[in-house]
Amino acid sequence: MACNGGVILERTLVILKPDTVNRALVGKILARFEQKGLKIIAMKMQHLDAQTLNVHYSHHKGKPFFNGLVKFMSSIPSVIM
């Protein structure tokens, strides 16, 4: 959280996953965020590698779905904001 002139600002990581990109839903999701008054301060499309995903999802290591999750998330680019 940051304070800007007495206003508390929160920042949240949002990842639009590969199926969202494949189904061409990125624009609709962005529109919903904007309609709710949320500001997107940075956004990029990125092909996530296994090393990054292993760190991000480390709390799921050892669970039966972990390898499938990493494979799915690295299959095509995601939108990171």
Buried (B, 14 or more C-beta within 10 A) or exposed (E): EEEEEEEEEEEEEEBBBBEBBEEEEBEEBBEEEEEEEBEEEEEEEEEBEEEBBEEBBEEBEEEEEBEEBBEBBBBBBBBBB
